[in-house]
């Protein structure tokens, strides 16, 4: 008991302390260094459960520059138009219009990095076809705002690049890389490495605008210098129109349950 004349302890002093907070509601605890593994798990599970609730079984990942605009002149404007056209073609022919209320699960749903530019164009084409379309955004120092063509409920935001990459890769039936910069190259070589090493399935990897890509990366020199096996060059395909991209994707080695339309 407190000494005679001393005030009674106030229990509010206890419940106001961090130790009393429920662990699941304690943001200081959850955002601490010791909980990094838990945050990885949360970023995995939240997106995974949401995609399953939409019946999304597989995706086609589309990457490209965030700096391209629809009204850009020359090649840039053409890239936007073709990315938009491809998004529509893939949505209409790939199985994305199916779902829990349709004939089956949704396959080959367009998934992008969620940003503007050529990613926006692909999301836009799929949305205009009436299909769900995914944006895997990432928190950046200069905040990237999700493009408006992503389906509400399928715009995700990640803190960890590694977990974002995992979600981009783990359901991908194909990767289509439109012209882009570091981010596009990062995703391209991520998928190439997974396929080359057998850590991921052999999926079509299609580069749009062969002239751009061959001027940017001399893939042949990797083989000529013995850095890769000559057969590794067969992992890469090129296309210069949206229809040609679709032909390469649909002719590729896709999951048997892909639900592809000819």
Secondary structure, DSSP 4 states (H G I P E B T S, - for coil): -PPTTPPPP-THHHHTSGGGS-GGG-HHHHTSGGGHHHHHHHHHHHHHHHHHHTTB--EEEEE--SS--TT--HHHHHHHHHHHHHHHHHHHHSSTT-BTTTTB-B-SEEEE-S-STHHHHHHHHHHHTT---EEEEE--SSPPPPPTTSPTT-EEEES-HHHHHHHHHHTEEEEEE-S-SHHHHHHHHHHHHHHHHTSS---EEEEE-HHHHHHH--HHHHHHTTSS-GGGGGGEEEESSHHHHHHHHHHS---TT-----
